[in-house]
Amino acid sequence: MTKKKIQQIDYCQFLLASQINYTQTYFADHSEEWSHDQINRYLRGEQITPRQVWENIQQDLVLSENGYIVFDDTVVDKRHSFRIEPVRQQWSGNAKQVIKGIGVVTCVYINPEENAFWILDYRVYDPARDGKTKLDHLMEMLRNCHYHKKLPFRHVLMDTWYATRKIMRYIEKLGKIYYCPLKSNRRVDDTDGQEHHQRVDQLNWNEIEREQGKLIHIKDFPKGHRVKLFRLVLSTQRTDYVVTNDTDQDSAQAAQEKRALCWKIEQFHREAKQVTGVESCQCRTQRAQRNHIGNSILVWIQLKRLAHQTGKTIYQLKFGLLSDYMRQQLNDPSIRMSIA
């Protein structure tokens, strides 16, 4: 009898159910239908694209005219891999060092009224294959959100890496408001047009400016182009400088609250790594890695949906499977204890 061909839903079900090991070998060892070779052929032959994420999340989105689009990137850790095609040396904010891994640029939608967020889009950073930078991927996804998906949103949030003149000016062209941190060595001018640029961390701040921000000109921006800068003291060892094109914003506290929404995308990255096995695929080809990453994000979407429906967290749903196993084993042990 011909064996049933493995489907996308079968692979995703494995990622959803497995608790620790997400490898093809582990899948095959616990499957009565598919061998390691069949699973490997599926991953190498399928073509999962970011479009599937959009198709699967649309039914869950609760849109808002005050919505936020948030961009960031994460590194799928492959420090112990040597021959995986998309792997490259890159900075990992999680590891706080340069590691071998696969970069993934992600796009999240936040509804502030619902205090909820959804993954909208993602791109695998693989310049050797497509020649695109992370900035190119962000621009592509931003255009897609605005022109193709036609999503309502008012704000765009991003990390320091993406706070470039090209991206900031493009957001302004779309009529949107950005909040993004500047590197401490970014050169700005706060002298009202005298163009005396200096490092942002060398600016002087009076009490009013600490509370309400100050207007500045960023070097290499058009002459006369002013934005609002806020100095946010987060701890004795950390001070952030956040800039926005909303020059009417006069509250450092409000700027900090908007900036803090970026944590939502970090939450997505953390959850995806901890409950979907996104970092665990050992396949060497770029296509298999892309398919595994895409399927992992689809698994996160399903867990997120069920968490919303049941009032539980993603972790409660995922690790609750172990609780069910523990109850079953205590009630009817597979291996019985004996004491001499």
N, C-alpha and C positions, 0 to 999 in steps of 0.2 A: 504494500500500500504506500502511495506517495505521501511523504510527510507534508504537513501543512507548512506553508511558507510564513516565515515570521513577518509580522506587520509592525507598523509604527506604534500602535496602541499596545502591542505585546512588550516592546522594548521599554516604553514609558511606564507600563505597569510594573516591570521589574525595578526601574529606578524609584518608583513610588514605594514599593514594598520593602526593598532591601534597606538594612539598617547601617551596615558598616562597609561591606564589600560591594563595589559596583562594577567589577571587571566582567568581561565576557566569559572568562573561565568559571567564575562563581555562578553566573547566570546559567551557563550550560550544565554545570554540575547539579543544579537544582531544578532543571527543566526536563520533563519527560518527552518533549516534542522537538527541541532544537539543540543542535550541536554547536560547538565553538565556531566551526567553519561557517555554519549557516548565519549565526549572529554577526560574524565578521563580514560576510558578504552583504548582509543587510546594511551595515553601517557604511561600507565602502560604496554601495550602489545607490543608496537613498539620496535625496536632495532636499533637505530641510532648509527653509529660508526664513528670514525674519518676517516675511509676509504671514506665515502661519501664526506667529505670535499675535499679530494684529487681528487676524481672523478669529482667534480664540478668546481674545480679551474684550472685543467689542461689546459682547452681551453683558459684561460686568461693569463697564465704565459708567460712572455718574459724573456728567460734565458740569463745568462751572465757568461762567464768564470771568471769574477771578482766578481761574486755574493756573497752575504752575507747570512748566516743562523743565525738567531737571536733567542735566547731562553729567556723566562722569565715566570713568573707566575703571576696570578691575583687571587683575592678572590671574588667570587660571594657572595655578602653580604646577610647574613641571620640572622642578629642580632635579629630579632623579631620572629624567628622560634625556636621551641623547640623539635620537633619530626621528623625532616627531617633526613633521614638515613645518608647521606654523610657529614652532617654538623659537623664541629669540630672547636675548638678554634685555631686560627692561626693569624700570623701577617699580617696586611693589609698595604701595602705601601701607598695606597690611603687614608685610614682612619688614618694612622700614629699611630695605636694601634692594640692590639690583639682583634679580633672580632670573632663572630661565622659566619662561612661561608663555602663555598665549594671551595677548591683550584683547579685551572685549570692551567696546565703547557702548554704553547703555543709555537709554532714554526712558524716563519715568514721568507719568502724569500725576499731579497731586490736586485733589479737591480739598481746599482748606475748610470749607463748610462741613464736609463729611469727615475730615481728618483721615482721609483714605488715599491710597496711592496704587497705581497699576503700572506694570512694565508695558511700554508701547512698542519699543523697537530696540534693536541691538546691531552691532557690526563687529565682525572679527577683524582685528588689526593684523594685517598680513601684507605689508608693503612690498615684499618680494614677489607676491603674486599679482596684486592689483595696483601697486604704485600709490596707494592712498595713505595720507597721514591721518592721525586721529582727528585733527582739525577738519579734514575733508569729510570724515565720517559724521562728525557733529553737524556740519553744514548740510549734508545730505539728509540727515534725519530731521533737522529743523525745517528745511524746505518741505519735506514730506508731511510733517505735522501741520504746517500752515496751508499749503496749497493742495495737497492730495487728500489727506485725512480731514482737513478743514475743521480742526479742533478749536473750540473756544479756549483761549488762555490769555492771561494778561502779563505774566511774569516768566522770565527765563533765568534759571539758576545754573551755575557751572563753577568748576574749580579753577584754581589759579592758572593751570596749564592752558585753559581755553580762553583766558581773558586777553585776547589779541585785538588789535585795532580792527581787523577785517571782520571778526565775529561780532564784536560789540557794535560796530557801525551797521552791520547787516540786521541785527536785532532792532536797532533804532529805525532802520528803513521799514521794517515790518510793523512799526508802531507799537512795539512791546517794550517792557521795562526789564532791565537786567539788574541783578545783584551778583557781584562776583568779587572774590578777594584779589588783591594785588600783591605781588612779591615785594618783599621789603626793600629790594634794590630798584624797583620801578621808579623812573624819574618823572616827577610831576612838578607843577608850578602852582603856588597858591597866592601869587602876588598880583592878581587881577590884571593879567595881560602883559606883564613885564618879561615873561618867558624866562624866568630864572629857575630852571629846572634843577631839582635835587632829589636825592633818594627819599622815598616816601617815609621811611623810618627816621628821617632827620628833620621832618617838619616840626614846627612849634605849634602847640595847641593851647588856646586859652579855655577857660571853663565853659563858655558858651559853645565853642566849637566841639568840645568833648561831648556835650549833650545833644547838639543839633547838627554836627557835621560841618564841613567847609567845602566851598566850591573850588575846584582845581582844574588845571589843564594837564592832560597826559601828553608827554613828549611823543611827537610824530602824529598826533591827532590834528585835524584841521585847526587853523588859527581861530581863536575865539570859541572853540568848542569846549564847553564847561560841563563837568559832571560833579556829583556830590560824593565826597569821601567821608567815611566814618572810621574812627579809631576805636576798636573794640578790645578792651583789656579782658581777656578770658581767664587769665591766671597770672601769678607773679612771673611765670616763665613764658607766657604766650600772649602776644598782641597781634590781632588781625587787622588788616586795612581793607575795608569793603567799599567798593565803588558802585554807584548806580546812576543811571541817566534820569532818574526821577528827582529832579532838582528841587521839587517841592517837599520832598521828604525832610523832616526836621527833627527826627527822633532817632538817636543812636540805638535805643532799646528796640524800636520797631524794625530797624535795619538788621539788628542781631537776630530777632525773631524770624524774619524772612530768610536770612542766611541759614538759620538752624534747620530749616525745612530740607536742606540738602541731606540731612541725616537719613531721610526716607530712602534715598537711593543706596546709601551705605547699608541700610537694613536689608534691602533686597539682595545686595551682593553677599552679605553674611548668611542670610537664610538659604540662598541658592547653593552656597558652598557646603552648608551643614546638613541639608536635607535632601539634596538631589544627586549628589555624587558628581557634580559638574567637573571636578578636577581629576576624577579617577580613571578616565578612559586612557588606555595604553596603546591605542591604534596609532600607526605611524603616519597615515595619509592625512592630508589637510581636509579632505572631504569627510572622512570618518569623524575627525575631531569636530568639524562644523556641525555634523549631524547630531553628535552626542551633546554638544552645547545647546543646540536648538531644542532637542528633546528634553534636556534638563530644565530649560526655561519653561517649557510647556507643563512639566510636572509641577514646578513652582506655582504656575497659574492655577492649576487644579487644586493644589493644597490651599492657596490663598482663597479661592472661591469657596471651598468647603469650610475653611476657618471662619469666613464671614457668615456663612449660613448657619453654622453650629454655635457661634459665639466662643469658639476656642482659638487657641493660637496654632500656628503652623507646627510648632514643636509638639504641642499636645496631641495633634492628629498623627504626626509621623511616629513619635515615640510611644504613642498609645498602643501601637501594634505590639510592642514589647510587653506592655502591661497585660494585654489579652493573653499573650503567650505565658506570662508568669502565672496568671490565674489558672490557666488550663493545666500547667505543670504541677502547681500546688494541689489541684483537685485530683489529677490523674497523672502522676509522674511517668515520664518515659524511662527514666533511670531512677530506681528506688534506692534510697539510702538504707544502709544496715550498719549496726554497731555491734561488735563482738561483746 
